[in-house]
């Protein structure tokens, strides 16, 4: 901007300063710092012109925004003028930064002691675990098993059923019930999630780590890291006795 009260210059980064409150991301140069860049309405950096009614200002941030950060834009005193030389009135402009932080995904162990684990635990149903053999393979006796006690948290997607569950086997999307979670903070016990798609039986289809991938997605379409269950196999065939 112009400091001669003539208003004959284009706006620049020094005409504004910023501050951020709340959330997890912070301004790299601290509150009160200038814009990182100034651009025209199309996003072309340093291409704004004298008299432009719309400009874009860039921020230099440390950390990933959680969607709860409130950024305040302050025009610098005696820095911005109109063509007649009238100085801009001091005003505060605020906005909430977009959510770029994925939701968390864990399994809640009720204990004691209570803990969360970075894994998916597969049971026959919500009340019946599978059977582990000596090699650590989990035997499941249903083609529609249950992931027990899944929990997810998010800073913004805190409404009922606002976090979607996604499950793929060998990159093929599966159908789950329920298909969504509700943010838990503090943890209240987790959600048992059951397959509606049918799994394959037998050792020729053993489910090794990585074949099944589970993620959650918030309302801003941020996707969590994938979790996978330990090795398990589906066996729904009862034993029988045959004659020699």
C-alpha positions in Angstrom: 0.0 0.0 0.0 0.9 3.7 -0.1 1.9 5.7 2.9 1.5 9.1 1.2 -2.3 9.2 1.5 -2.7 9.2 -2.2 -3.7 5.5 -2.6 -1.8 5.0 -5.8 0.0 1.7 -5.1 -1.2 -1.9 -5.1 -1.6 -3.8 -1.8 1.3 -5.8 -0.6 2.0 -8.4 2.1 3.2 -5.8 4.6 -0.3 -4.2 4.6 -1.7 -7.1 6.7 -0.7 -9.1 9.7 -2.1 -12.3 11.1 -2.7 -14.2 14.3 -4.0 -17.7 15.0 -5.8 -19.0 18.1 -7.0 -22.5 18.9 -6.2 -25.7 16.9 -2.9 -27.2 16.3 -1.3 -25.3 13.4 0.6 -22.1 14.2 2.1 -19.3 12.1 5.7 -20.0 11.3 6.8 -16.5 12.2 4.4 -16.1 15.1 1.3 -14.1 15.6 1.6 -10.6 14.2 3.6 -11.7 11.1 2.9 -10.6 7.6 1.3 -12.6 4.8 3.5 -15.1 3.1 2.4 -13.9 -0.3 -0.3 -11.8 -2.0 -2.1 -12.9 -5.2 -4.8 -11.7 -7.5 -8.3 -13.3 -7.4 -7.1 -16.1 -9.6 -4.3 -17.0 -7.3 -1.5 -15.6 -9.4 1.2 -14.5 -6.9 2.3 -10.8 -7.0 -0.1 -10.2 -9.8 -2.6 -8.1 -8.0 -3.1 -4.6 -9.3 -3.9 -1.2 -7.9 -7.7 -1.0 -7.3 -8.3 -4.8 -7.2 -11.4 -5.5 -5.1 -10.4 -9.2 -4.4 -7.0 -10.5 -3.4 -5.7 -13.7 -1.8 -3.3 -13.8 1.1 -1.1 -16.8 1.8 -0.2 -18.1 5.3 3.1 -19.8 6.3 2.1 -22.5 8.8 3.8 -25.0 11.0 1.7 -28.1 11.6 -1.4 -29.5 10.0 -4.7 -27.6 10.4 -7.3 -29.3 12.5 -10.2 -27.2 11.3 -10.5 -25.4 14.6 -7.9 -22.7 14.0 -9.3 -19.2 14.0 -7.1 -16.9 11.9 -7.4 -13.1 12.4 -6.5 -10.7 9.6 -5.5 -7.2 10.7 -5.0 -4.4 8.2 -1.9 -2.4 9.3 -2.8 1.0 10.6 -2.4 3.9 8.1 -1.4 1.4 5.4 -4.4 1.1 3.1 -6.2 4.0 1.4 -8.7 4.6 -1.3 -8.1 6.8 -4.3 -9.3 9.9 -2.5 -6.8 9.2 0.3 -9.2 8.0 2.9 -7.5 5.6 5.3 -9.1 2.2 5.9 -10.9 2.0 9.2 -9.3 -0.5 11.6 -11.3 -3.7 11.6 -10.8 -7.4 12.5 -11.5 -10.1 10.0 -11.6 -13.7 11.2 -12.0 -17.1 9.5 -11.7 -20.7 10.4 -9.0 -22.6 8.6 -10.0 -25.8 6.8 -9.7 -29.3 8.4 -6.6 -31.1 7.0 -6.1 -33.5 9.9 -7.3 -37.1 9.4 -9.4 -38.8 12.2 -7.8 -41.3 14.4 -8.5 -45.1 14.2 -7.8 -47.4 17.1 -9.2 -50.5 18.9 -10.3 -49.8 22.5 -9.4 -52.4 25.1 -11.7 -52.1 28.0 -9.2 -53.7 30.4 -8.3 -53.4 33.1 -6.2 -51.6 32.2 -7.9 -49.6 29.6 -5.8 -49.0 26.5 -6.0 -48.3 22.7 -4.2 -50.4 20.1 -3.1 -49.6 16.6 -4.7 -52.8 15.2 -8.0 -54.4 14.3 -9.2 -57.3 16.4 -11.5 -59.9 14.7 -14.0 -61.9 16.7 -16.8 -64.3 15.8 -19.2 -61.7 17.1 -19.3 -58.9 19.7 -19.1 -61.3 22.6 -17.2 -64.3 21.3 -13.5 -64.3 20.4 -11.9 -66.6 17.9 -9.5 -69.4 18.9 -5.8 -69.0 18.6 -3.7 -72.0 17.7 -0.1 -72.5 18.8 1.2 -70.6 15.8 -0.9 -67.5 16.6 -3.5 -68.0 13.9 -6.9 -66.8 14.9 -9.7 -69.3 13.9 -13.1 -67.7 13.1 -16.2 -69.8 12.7 -18.4 -67.3 10.7 -18.2 -65.8 7.3 -19.4 -62.5 8.7 -17.1 -61.8 11.6 -16.9 -58.6 13.8 -14.2 -56.0 14.3 -14.6 -55.2 18.0 -14.4 -51.9 19.9 -13.3 -49.6 17.1 -12.9 -46.0 18.2 -12.3 -42.8 16.3 -11.7 -39.2 17.2 -11.7 -36.0 15.2 -11.5 -32.3 16.0 -14.4 -31.2 13.7 -16.4 -34.2 12.7 -18.0 -34.7 16.1 -21.6 -35.2 15.1 -23.4 -38.5 15.3 -22.2 -41.0 12.7 -20.0 -38.3 11.1 -17.0 -40.5 10.6 -17.3 -43.1 7.8 -15.7 -46.6 8.0 -14.0 -48.1 5.0 -12.9 -51.7 4.6 -11.2 -53.3 1.6 -10.0 -56.9 1.1 -7.4 -57.2 -1.7 -8.5 -53.6 -2.7 -12.2 -54.6 -3.0 -14.6 -52.5 -1.0 -16.6 -54.4 1.6 -20.0 -53.7 3.3 -20.0 -53.2 7.0 -22.6 -52.6 9.7 -22.6 -50.0 10.9 -20.9 -48.0 8.2 -20.0 -45.0 10.3 -18.7 -44.1 13.8 -19.4 -41.3 16.2 -16.4 -39.3 17.6 -15.5 -40.5 21.1 -13.7 -38.2 23.5 -13.4 -39.4 26.2 -13.5 -43.0 25.0 -16.8 -44.5 25.8 -16.3 -48.2 24.8 -16.0 -48.3 21.0 -18.2 -49.7 18.3 -18.5 -53.4 17.2 -18.5 -53.5 13.4 -19.7 -56.6 11.5 -19.2 -57.7 8.0 -22.3 -57.8 5.7 -20.1 -59.1 2.9 -19.1 -62.7 3.2 -15.5 -63.8 3.8 -14.0 -66.8 2.2 -13.4 -70.0 4.1 -10.3 -72.2 4.3 -6.5 -72.1 4.3 -6.5 -71.2 0.6 -8.0 -67.9 1.7 -6.1 -67.2 4.9 -6.3 -63.5 5.8 -2.7 -62.5 6.3 -1.8 -59.0 7.6 -2.4 -56.4 4.9 -5.0 -58.2 3.0 -7.7 -56.4 5.0 -7.3 -52.7 5.3 -9.6 -50.5 7.5 -9.7 -46.7 7.4 -12.0 -44.0 8.6 -12.9 -40.8 6.8 -14.1 -37.5 8.3 -16.6 -35.0 6.9 -13.7 -33.1 5.2 -12.7 -36.3 3.4 -9.5 -36.7 5.4 -8.6 -40.4 5.5 -6.8 -42.1 8.4 -3.9 -44.4 8.1 -5.0 -48.0 7.4 -5.1 -50.6 10.1 -5.1 -54.4 9.5 -5.9 -57.4 11.7 -3.4 -60.1 12.6 -3.5 -63.4 10.6 -6.8 -65.3 10.8 -8.7 -67.9 8.9 -12.4 -68.6 8.5 -13.5 -72.2 9.3 -17.2 -72.9 9.3 -17.0 -76.6 8.5 -17.7 -78.8 11.5 -15.6 -81.9 12.1 -17.0 -85.3 11.3 -16.2 -89.0 11.6 -16.0 -91.2 8.6 -15.6 -94.9 8.3 -12.3 -96.4 7.2 
